[in-house]
Each structure stands twice: as C-alpha cells, then as structure tokens.
Amino acid sequence: KESLLVDLLPEGTKELTLDALLVIDGDKTKVGTPTVKGAVVKAKVAEAEVKGDKIRVIRYKSKKRVHKETGHRQKYTKIQITSIK
C-alpha cells in the first residue's frame, strides 16, 4: 500500500477518487492528455492532519542592524492508495 501527502483536505473527507495521468502495466504505458480515460485511483484518508517540516525565512540587511526571521509549517493530509483500476 502506497501513502502520499497532499494539501490539507476539508474536514470529514474519508475517501477520494482521483483521475490517473499515467498508467504503466508491464510493457504497456498509457499517457493521458490530460488524463487516461477509464483509469481511476481510489484512496482513503490515513491521517487527517499532518504537519510538514518547518521552513525558516530570514531577511537581513548588512550594516543596518535589520534582521527578521519568520517560519512556516504547511499542513497536509496523508492518504493511502487502496486501488488502481
């Protein structure tokens, strides 16, 4: 089972249906324009809210005693792929 982190989904979301962009089946490869017709990926929410790594942004001006540090931590939803058809 494959799991992915996606941008935060609305609260109460239990299952997702996603369109497939690329399907590889053995030697056959199908590339969608923009999606592959008939190919569907089903996923369920494994964890509702996961926090990503903290990103620090530092602004600094030399010789001016000016420095400012801010941080950001993105919220994600962890989904688990259940089937690809």
N, C-alpha and C positions, 0 to 999 in steps of 0.2 A: 504494500500500500504506500503510495506516494503522498507526501504532505507538502503544502505550499503556504506561503504567507502572502496575503492580498490586502489591499487597503481596507480599512475598517468598514464592515458591512452594517446595515441597520440592525438594531437590536431585535431579536425574535426570529432572525433568519436561521433555519435549520438545514435546508438542503438547497443546492444550486444546480442549475443546468446551464452548461457553457457550450458555445459553439467551438468546434475544432478548427484550427488554422492549418494543421499539418498532420497527416496520418501516415505512419510507416508500419507496414505489415509484411515482415520478412523481406522479400526483394522488392515489393511494390511500395512506391512512395506517391502520395497524393498531396498536392499543394493547393490550398484553397485560394479563390480570388473573390472576396477576401476570406470566405470560409469554405470548408468541404461540405458539400450537400449530403445530408443524411448522417453525418458524423456528429455525435453528441457525447459530451463528457459530463458525468454526474458526480457531484461531490457533496459531502456533508461537512458541517462546521464542527471542527475538533475542539477549538478553544475560541471563545467569543472575543476576547481582547488580549492581545499580546503586545508588549512594548518593545520597540526596536532599540538599537544602540543609540546612545546619546551623541549628538553632533554638536560640537562646540565651534562657535564663530567668534573670532577675535578681531576687533577693529583697533588700529593703533596708528598714531601719528608721531613720528620721531621728533624729538626736541621740543615737544609741546605739552608733555605730561597728560596726554589724552589717550586713554585706552578703555575699551568697553568689551565685555565678554558676555555673550548670550548663548543659550543652549536650546536644543530642540530634540524631542523624543517622539517619533512617529508611532501611532497606534495601528496595529494590524489585526486581522482575523486569520487564524490558522485553519485551513481547510484540508480535508483528506479526500483523495480521489477514490470513488467507490467503483465506477465502471466507465469504460470507453466503448461506445458502440458505433 
